[in-house]
Amino acid sequence: MTHQPPRDCPVCADVLNVTRLACDGCGTELSGRFTSCAYCSLSIQDRKILSVFLASRGNMKEFARELGVSYPTARIRYAELLGRLDIEEVGGLEVTMEPVDREDVLRRLAAGELDLDEATDLLR
């Protein structure tokens, strides 16, 4: 069984470095300072979201459908994932959330167009 390594030092909160690699096949071990992968430290949930996004070829409507959430919630989850990866721009397009009209969100919630979780996400 393998475990996901921590990204940050539990003592000082600085970023941890990979210093040892091993081959299960022959037992070879390499020691040194290796570059870490930003995607490797993603949680299982984040990797699933990234995988669904890639499988949907970046089509946000398809992405939302596959996640089983509304389009605005899918955009929020995507923007949050980009934030965790420290990515601010993709393909020259800045990823920003438009200001949310509180009354519109509440109206859509009352009309059943949004569920409570989606409305909460939008109002955050």
C-alpha positions as CSV (number, residue, x, y, z in Angstrom):
1,M,0.0,0.0,0.0
2,T,1.3,3.4,-0.9
3,H,0.6,6.7,0.8
4,Q,0.5,10.2,-0.5
5,P,3.5,12.1,0.9
6,P,2.8,15.4,2.7
7,R,3.6,18.5,0.7
8,D,4.6,20.7,3.6
9,C,7.0,20.2,6.5
10,P,5.1,19.5,9.8
11,V,7.7,21.5,11.8
12,C,8.2,24.8,9.8
13,A,5.5,24.5,7.0
14,D,8.1,24.9,4.3
15,V,7.7,22.8,1.1
16,L,9.2,19.3,1.4
17,N,11.7,18.0,-1.2
18,V,11.8,14.5,-2.6
19,T,15.2,13.1,-1.7
20,R,14.9,9.3,-2.2
21,L,13.5,7.1,-5.0
22,A,13.2,3.3,-5.0
23,C,12.5,0.6,-7.6
24,D,10.2,-2.2,-6.4
25,G,11.4,-4.4,-9.2
26,C,15.1,-4.7,-8.4
27,G,15.5,-2.8,-5.2
28,T,17.7,0.0,-6.6
29,E,17.5,3.2,-4.6
30,L,18.5,6.7,-5.6
31,S,19.3,9.4,-3.2
32,G,19.5,13.1,-4.0
33,R,17.4,16.2,-4.4
34,F,14.6,15.7,-7.0
35,T,12.1,18.2,-8.3
36,S,8.6,17.6,-7.0
37,C,5.5,17.6,-9.2
38,A,2.7,20.1,-8.3
39,Y,0.1,17.6,-9.4
40,C,1.6,14.8,-7.2
41,S,0.5,16.6,-4.0
42,L,-3.1,16.9,-5.1
43,S,-5.7,15.2,-3.0
44,I,-7.6,12.2,-4.4
45,Q,-10.6,14.4,-4.9
46,D,-8.6,17.1,-6.7
47,R,-7.1,14.4,-9.0
48,K,-10.6,13.1,-9.8
49,I,-11.7,16.7,-10.6
50,L,-8.7,17.2,-12.9
51,S,-9.2,13.8,-14.5
52,V,-12.9,14.6,-15.3
53,F,-11.9,18.0,-16.6
54,L,-9.3,16.5,-18.9
55,A,-11.7,13.7,-20.1
56,S,-14.3,16.4,-20.9
57,R,-11.6,18.1,-23.0
58,G,-12.2,21.3,-21.1
59,N,-15.8,21.6,-22.0
60,M,-17.3,23.2,-18.9
61,K,-20.8,22.0,-19.6
62,E,-19.7,18.4,-20.0
63,F,-17.4,18.8,-16.9
64,A,-20.4,20.0,-14.8
65,R,-22.6,17.1,-16.1
66,E,-19.9,14.5,-15.3
67,L,-19.5,16.0,-11.8
68,G,-23.2,16.1,-11.3
69,V,-23.2,19.8,-10.3
70,S,-24.4,23.0,-11.9
71,Y,-22.3,25.0,-14.3
72,P,-21.5,27.7,-11.7
73,T,-20.4,25.1,-9.2
74,A,-18.2,23.4,-11.8
75,R,-16.6,26.8,-12.5
76,I,-16.0,27.3,-8.8
77,R,-14.4,23.8,-8.4
78,Y,-12.2,24.4,-11.4
79,A,-11.1,27.8,-10.2
80,E,-10.4,26.4,-6.7
81,L,-8.3,23.6,-8.3
82,L,-6.3,26.1,-10.3
83,G,-5.7,28.1,-7.1
84,R,-4.4,25.0,-5.3
85,L,-2.0,24.5,-8.3
86,D,-1.0,28.2,-8.2
87,I,-2.3,28.6,-11.8
88,E,-3.8,31.9,-12.5
89,E,-4.0,31.9,-16.3
90,V,-4.8,29.1,-18.7
91,G,-4.3,29.6,-22.5
92,G,-4.1,33.3,-22.1
93,L,-7.5,33.5,-20.4
94,E,-7.5,34.8,-16.9
95,V,-9.6,32.6,-14.6
96,T,-11.8,35.0,-12.5
97,M,-15.1,34.7,-10.9
98,E,-17.6,37.4,-11.9
99,P,-19.2,39.3,-9.0
100,V,-22.3,37.4,-7.8
101,D,-25.6,39.1,-7.4
102,R,-26.8,37.9,-4.0
103,E,-30.5,38.6,-4.8
104,D,-30.3,36.7,-8.1
105,V,-28.7,33.7,-6.3
106,L,-31.4,33.7,-3.7
107,R,-34.1,34.0,-6.3
108,R,-32.6,31.0,-8.2
109,L,-32.5,29.0,-5.0
110,A,-36.1,29.8,-4.3
111,A,-37.1,28.8,-7.8
112,G,-35.3,25.5,-7.5
113,E,-32.7,26.4,-10.2
114,L,-29.9,25.9,-7.6
115,D,-29.6,23.6,-4.6
116,L,-28.4,24.8,-1.2
117,D,-24.8,23.8,-1.8
118,E,-24.6,25.5,-5.1
119,A,-26.1,28.7,-3.7
120,T,-23.7,28.6,-0.7
121,D,-20.7,28.2,-3.1
122,L,-21.8,31.1,-5.2
123,L,-22.3,33.4,-2.2
124,R,-18.9,32.6,-0.7
